[in-house]
């Protein structure tokens, strides 16, 4: 009897030891180690421990934030084109007279319509066209391109009906640019060809050169790239050389670079941008330099030459800040932040992302 009891006690100790050893070898209920306290006696429905994913790192949050903003770049690019449209707007010769003699200018659409209509009825087409151009400018600033086109068309119609064409070229120029921005390429081309014919007849070489650049861009937007390149290289630039108009030549080279970027030909684009940058520095034409530097950086970015792109974007950022060009600064923040993230400069990426959102909320 005593032997049996001793044997049973010994066997129990063995089982106790083996059971305790097996329990200690079991994997933890939460392998991640984030949950350390749990009730092993819980016998309800469901698992004893819900294993949660580990907290997201700051770098993971940053990467996701960059993914979220990626699709907005097209809107920024469109905004840059709209900024060019505004900067290129021309005013009529009687713009000063209008501002001095129509105080205050009409405040509502109905007031503008009534004033222009009154001048049309009185056969004062030149003044009506000038007011139509002024109101078109205000509508353009309010981002109402379609209404701006309608006013410019109205002004041109008034001039055509009166036979007085003294301000016609200005309104045609503005209307052609607005059509180009809006994607009405046939109308834009027709107006530019008409303007070119007038400039050729009057032998105004600079007007011819600028119009040829515009026609080149129309061709590029309809993917007629060879005609676009030849229009600018073989016809426009020689006229800029002949007139020694360096701002026009810089602009022509920039437009050529854009045409090559549209074709994903970034080596050629960079060659023309470098020519434009060198001439702009030589002739002290500062206005174009931030855009040139940005376009150079963008081509390097597309080619995945990130160290050089970073340097050029940073230079463009300094120039854009000096000119208070917030839209260009937004475009730079977008791409410069991408580069910092790719190069694992997370502090720089976070800084550019903060600036990006501040500018985007302000501008859009």
C-alpha positions in Angstrom: 0.0 0.0 0.0 2.7 2.4 1.0 4.6 1.5 -2.2 1.5 2.3 -4.3 1.0 5.7 -2.7 4.6 6.6 -3.2 4.4 5.6 -6.8 1.3 7.7 -7.4 2.8 10.7 -5.7 5.9 10.3 -7.9 3.8 10.0 -11.0 1.9 13.1 -10.0 5.0 15.2 -9.6 6.2 14.1 -13.0 2.9 15.2 -14.6 3.0 18.5 -12.7 6.6 19.1 -13.9 5.8 18.2 -17.5 2.6 20.3 -17.5 4.4 23.3 -16.0 7.2 23.0 -18.5 4.8 22.7 -21.5 2.9 25.8 -20.4 6.1 27.8 -20.1 7.1 26.8 -23.7 3.8 28.0 -25.1 4.0 31.0 -27.4 2.7 34.2 -25.8 -0.9 35.0 -26.4 0.1 38.3 -28.1 3.2 37.6 -30.3 3.7 41.3 -30.9 4.4 41.8 -27.2 2.2 44.9 -27.0 -0.4 43.2 -24.8 1.2 42.0 -21.6 -1.7 41.8 -19.2 -4.7 39.5 -19.9 -7.0 37.2 -17.9 -6.1 33.6 -18.7 -9.1 32.3 -16.8 -11.5 34.1 -19.2 -13.9 31.5 -20.6 -16.4 33.6 -22.5 -17.1 33.9 -26.2 -14.2 34.9 -28.4 -10.4 34.7 -28.1 -8.7 35.3 -24.8 -6.6 38.0 -26.4 -7.4 40.2 -29.5 -4.1 40.6 -31.3 -3.9 44.1 -32.6 -1.5 45.4 -35.3 1.4 47.4 -33.9 1.1 51.2 -33.8 2.0 52.9 -37.2 5.3 54.6 -37.2 5.7 58.3 -38.1 7.4 57.3 -41.3 4.5 55.1 -42.3 2.0 57.9 -41.7 4.2 60.3 -43.7 4.3 57.9 -46.7 0.5 57.5 -46.6 0.1 61.3 -46.5 2.2 61.6 -49.7 0.1 59.0 -51.4 -3.1 60.9 -50.6 -1.9 64.2 -52.2 -0.4 62.5 -55.3 -3.5 62.9 -57.6 -3.7 66.7 -57.0 -0.6 67.6 -59.1 -2.7 67.9 -62.2 -4.7 70.7 -60.6 -1.5 72.5 -59.6 -0.1 72.2 -63.2 -3.4 73.5 -64.5 -3.1 76.4 -62.0 0.3 77.3 -63.3 -1.1 77.5 -66.9 -3.9 79.7 -65.6 -1.3 82.0 -64.0 0.5 82.3 -67.3 -2.9 83.2 -68.9 -3.4 86.0 -66.4 0.2 87.3 -66.7 -0.2 87.4 -70.5 -3.4 89.4 -70.6 -3.2 92.7 -72.6 -5.1 95.9 -72.0 -6.6 98.3 -74.5 -5.2 101.7 -75.2 -8.2 103.3 -73.6 -7.9 101.3 -70.4 -6.5 104.3 -68.5 -9.4 106.5 -69.8 -11.9 104.0 -68.6 -10.5 103.8 -65.1 -10.3 107.6 -64.8 -13.8 108.3 -66.2 -15.9 105.4 -65.0 -15.7 105.7 -61.3 -16.6 103.5 -59.8 -16.6 100.7 -62.4 -19.8 98.6 -62.5 -20.2 96.2 -59.5 -22.6 93.6 -60.9 -23.0 91.6 -64.1 -26.2 93.5 -64.8 -24.5 96.9 -64.4 -21.7 95.9 -66.8 -24.1 94.6 -69.3 -26.2 97.8 -69.2 -23.2 100.1 -69.6 -21.6 98.1 -72.5 -25.1 97.8 -74.2 -25.6 101.6 -73.9 -22.3 102.3 -75.6 -23.1 99.7 -78.3 -26.4 101.4 -79.1 -24.6 104.8 -79.3 -22.2 103.3 -81.8 -19.2 103.9 -79.5 -17.7 100.5 -80.3 -14.1 101.3 -79.3 -15.2 102.3 -75.8 -17.6 99.3 -75.6 -14.8 97.0 -76.6 -12.5 98.6 -74.0 -15.0 98.0 -71.2 -15.7 94.5 -72.4 -11.9 93.8 -72.2 -11.8 95.3 -68.7 -14.7 93.2 -67.5 -13.2 90.1 -69.2 -10.1 90.7 -67.1 -12.1 90.9 -63.9 -13.9 87.7 -64.7 -10.6 86.0 -65.5 -9.3 87.0 -62.1 -12.4 85.4 -60.6 -11.5 82.2 -62.5 -14.6 82.5 -64.8 -12.9 81.8 -68.1 -16.0 81.0 -70.1 -17.7 84.3 -69.1 -14.4 86.1 -69.9 -14.4 84.5 -73.4 -18.0 85.7 -73.9 -17.1 89.3 -73.1 -14.1 89.4 -75.3 -16.2 87.9 -78.2 -18.8 90.6 -77.5 -16.2 93.4 -77.7 -14.8 92.0 -81.0 -18.3 91.8 -82.5 -18.9 95.5 -81.6 -15.7 96.4 -83.4 -16.4 94.3 -86.4 -19.9 95.8 -86.8 -18.6 99.3 -86.5 -15.6 98.8 -88.9 -13.3 100.4 -86.3 -10.5 97.9 -85.6 -8.1 100.0 -83.4 -8.4 97.7 -80.4 -9.2 94.5 -82.3 -5.7 93.0 -82.1 -5.7 93.3 -78.3 -9.0 91.5 -77.8 -8.1 88.8 -80.4 -4.9 88.2 -78.5 -6.6 87.8 -75.2 -9.4 85.7 -76.7 -6.9 83.3 -78.5 -5.1 82.8 -75.2 -8.3 82.1 -73.3 -9.4 79.6 -76.0 -6.1 77.8 -75.8 -6.4 77.5 -72.0 -9.9 76.2 -72.4 -9.0 73.6 -74.9 -10.8 75.3 -77.8 -7.8 74.7 -80.1 -9.5 75.3 -83.5 -10.8 78.7 -82.3 -7.4 79.6 -80.8 -5.6 78.7 -84.0 -8.0 80.7 -86.2 -7.5 83.9 -84.2 -3.7 83.5 -84.0 -3.5 83.0 -87.8 -5.7 86.1 -88.3 -3.5 88.0 -85.9 -0.3 86.7 -87.7 -1.7 87.9 -91.1 -2.4 91.4 -89.7 1.1 91.5 -88.2 2.7 90.3 -91.4 0.8 92.9 -93.5 1.9 95.7 -91.1 5.5 94.3 -91.0 5.5 94.3 -87.1 8.2 91.6 -86.6 7.8 91.3 -82.8 4.1 90.7 -83.1 4.8 88.1 -85.8 7.4 86.3 -83.6 5.1 86.2 -80.5 2.2 85.0 -82.6 4.3 82.2 -84.1 5.2 81.0 -80.6 1.5 80.9 -79.8 0.6 79.0 -83.0 3.4 76.6 -82.1 1.8 75.9 -78.7 -1.6 75.3 -80.4 0.1 72.7 -82.6 1.7 71.1 -79.6 -1.6 70.7 -77.7 -3.1 68.9 -80.7 0.1 66.7 -80.7 1.4 68.1 -84.0 4.8 68.4 -82.4 7.1 68.6 -85.5 5.1 71.6 -86.8 5.2 73.2 -83.3 9.0 72.8 -83.0 9.6 74.1 -86.5 7.3 77.1 -86.0 9.3 78.3 -83.1 12.9 77.2 -84.1 12.8 78.2 -87.8 10.4 81.1 -87.8 9.9 82.7 -84.4 13.4 82.7 -82.9 15.1 84.2 -86.1 12.6 87.1 -85.7 13.5 87.6 -82.0 17.2 87.6 -83.1 16.5 90.2 -85.7 14.6 92.5 -83.4 17.0 91.7 -80.5 14.1 91.0 -78.3 15.7 88.9 -75.5 12.6 88.4 -73.3 10.7 87.1 -76.3 13.6 84.7 -77.1 13.8 83.5 -73.5 10.0 82.8 -73.6 10.3 81.0 -77.0 13.0 78.7 -75.6 10.9 78.0 -72.5 7.9 77.1 -74.7 10.1 74.8 -76.8 11.2 73.1 -73.6 7.6 72.6 -72.6 6.8 71.1 -76.0 9.6 68.6 -75.5 8.5 67.8 -71.9 5.0 67.1 -73.3 6.7 64.4 -75.5 8.7 63.1 -72.5 11.9 64.2 -74.3 13.7 65.7 -71.2 17.2 65.8 -72.6 16.1 68.2 -75.4 13.9 70.1 -72.9 16.9 70.7 -70.6 19.1 71.9 -73.4 16.6 74.7 -74.3 16.0 75.5 -70.7 19.8 76.0 -70.1 19.9 78.3 -73.1 17.0 80.3 -71.7 18.5 80.4 -68.2 21.9 81.6 -69.5 20.3 84.4 -71.6 18.0 85.4 -68.8 21.0 85.8 -66.5 23.0 87.6 -69.1 20.3 90.1 -69.9 19.0 90.4 -66.3 15.5 89.0 -67.2 14.5 87.8 -63.7 10.8 87.1 -64.3 11.3 83.8 -66.1 14.1 82.4 -63.9 11.9 80.6 -61.2 9.9 78.8 -63.9 13.0 77.9 -65.8 14.7 76.4 -62.7 11.5 74.6 -61.8 11.2 73.1 -65.3 14.8 72.0 -65.2 14.3 70.3 -61.8 11.1 68.7 -63.0 12.9 67.1 -66.0 15.6 65.8 -63.6 12.8 64.5 -61.3 11.2 62.5 -64.2 14.6 61.1 -65.1 15.0 60.0 -61.4 18.1 62.1 -61.0 17.0 63.0 -57.5 20.1 64.6 -56.1 20.4 67.2 -59.0 16.6 67.6 -59.0 16.6 68.4 -55.3 19.3 71.1 -55.7 17.4 72.7 -58.6 14.0 72.6 -56.8 15.6 74.3 -53.8 17.0 77.0 -56.1 13.6 77.4 -57.7 12.1 77.6 -54.2 14.4 80.5 -53.2 13.5 82.4 -56.4 9.8 81.8 -56.1 9.9 83.0 -52.5 11.5 86.3 -53.6 8.8 86.8 -56.2 6.1 85.7 -53.8 4.9 83.2 -56.4 2.8 81.0 -54.1 1.5 78.7 -56.8 4.9 77.9 -58.1 6.0 77.4 -54.5 3.2 74.9 -54.0 4.3 73.0 -57.1 7.9 72.9 -55.8 6.8 71.7 -52.3 4.9 68.9 -54.0 7.8 67.5 -55.9 10.6 68.5 -53.5 8.8 66.6 -50.7 8.6 63.6 -52.9 12.4 63.7 -53.4 13.1 64.1 -49.7 10.8 61.1 -49.0 12.5 58.9 -51.7 15.9 59.9 -50.2 14.7 59.1 -46.7 15.1 62.6 -45.5 11.9 62.3 -43.4 12.4 65.6 -41.6 12.7 67.5 -44.9 9.7 65.6 -46.3 7.6 66.5 -43.3 8.6 70.2 -43.5 7.6 70.4 -47.2 4.4 68.5 -46.6 3.4 71.1 -43.9 4.2 73.9 -46.3 2.3 72.1 -49.1 -0.9 71.9 -47.2 -0.7 75.5 -46.0 -0.3 76.8 -49.5 -2.9 74.4 -51.0 -5.5 75.4 -48.5 -4.8 79.1 -49.2 -4.8 78.8 -53.0 -7.4 76.2 -53.6 
